[in-house]
Every structure is written in structure tokens, then in C-alpha cells.
Amino acid sequence: AGAAFPICLYKKDNQYTACLMKCTHKGCEVEVQGSRYVCPCHGSEYTFAGAVLQGPTELPLVRYQVSVDAVNIYIHLPTAERS
């Protein structure tokens, strides 16, 4: 099953951050604008690490653990439970 929102992978100083591009305010897809993520629906802004810069949101973006080896970058997604 595909994800409803993309994940953005950001690299700074050899450190990677992976954030779900879903605004934690009302669920719109955030966009990259300059040096931040911005929600086009209500104006919330986030750092590339997912921290809130400006509301109305009060919660950071969902982040995923990232690991790297000599060849690959891995984004560790939670596994879905089956009932």
C-alpha cells in the first residue's frame, strides 16, 4: 500500500532527517519553501528537522529514524500491524 503523503529526506552536515510532509494542524501536504517547510492551507511553518517555526500548528512533523551505510540511506518506517 502506498503512503498518502511523501517523505522528505534532508541532509545537513552529514546528518539526515526524514519528515512526513503532512501538516500536524489539519493534515494538508506541506511544501519546501526556501529554508523551511510551509503548509499552504493555514500557514504553519517547520524547520527541515520538523520543529515548529510558526503556527497555527502546535506539534512538530512526524519524523522517521534514518541510518546510512557505505552505499545506502535507510528510512525506518513503522510496520503496520495486521488484524
C-alpha positions in Angstrom: 0.0 0.0 0.0 1.3 3.4 -0.9 1.7 6.3 1.6 -0.8 9.1 1.4 2.0 11.7 1.9 5.6 11.9 0.7 8.6 11.7 3.0 11.2 14.4 2.5 14.8 13.4 3.2 17.1 16.4 4.2 20.9 16.3 4.7 22.8 18.8 6.7 26.4 18.4 7.9 26.3 14.6 7.0 23.2 14.1 9.2 19.9 13.1 7.5 16.4 13.9 8.7 13.3 12.3 7.2 9.9 14.0 7.8 6.4 13.1 6.7 5.1 16.0 4.6 1.8 16.1 6.4 0.9 19.2 8.5 0.1 18.3 12.1 -2.5 21.1 12.2 -5.2 20.0 9.7 -3.4 17.4 7.6 -2.5 19.3 4.4 0.7 18.4 2.5 3.5 20.8 3.4 5.9 22.2 0.8 9.5 23.1 0.7 9.8 26.9 0.5 13.3 28.4 0.9 14.8 27.0 4.1 11.7 25.6 5.7 8.6 23.5 5.2 5.3 25.6 4.8 1.7 24.4 4.9 -0.2 26.2 2.0 -3.6 25.6 3.8 -3.1 27.6 7.0 0.5 28.9 7.0 2.2 26.7 9.6 6.0 26.6 9.1 8.5 24.0 10.2 12.3 23.6 10.1 13.8 20.8 8.0 14.1 18.9 11.2 10.3 19.1 11.6 10.3 21.6 14.5 7.5 24.2 14.6 8.6 27.7 13.5 5.1 29.2 13.2 1.6 28.1 14.0 -1.3 27.6 14.0 0.2 24.1 14.4 1.5 23.2 17.9 3.0 19.8 17.0 6.2 19.0 15.0 6.1 17.0 11.9 6.3 13.2 12.1 10.0 12.2 11.8 11.5 8.8 10.9 14.8 7.3 12.0 17.4 7.4 9.3 20.6 5.2 9.0 23.3 5.0 6.4 25.9 2.6 5.3 28.6 3.0 2.6 26.1 2.7 -0.2 22.5 3.2 1.0 20.3 5.6 3.0 17.6 3.8 5.0 14.4 5.4 6.3 13.0 3.2 9.0 9.2 3.2 8.7 6.9 1.8 11.3 5.5 -1.6 10.4 1.7 -1.9 10.1 0.0 -4.4 12.3 -2.4 -6.8 10.7 -5.5 -7.9 12.4 
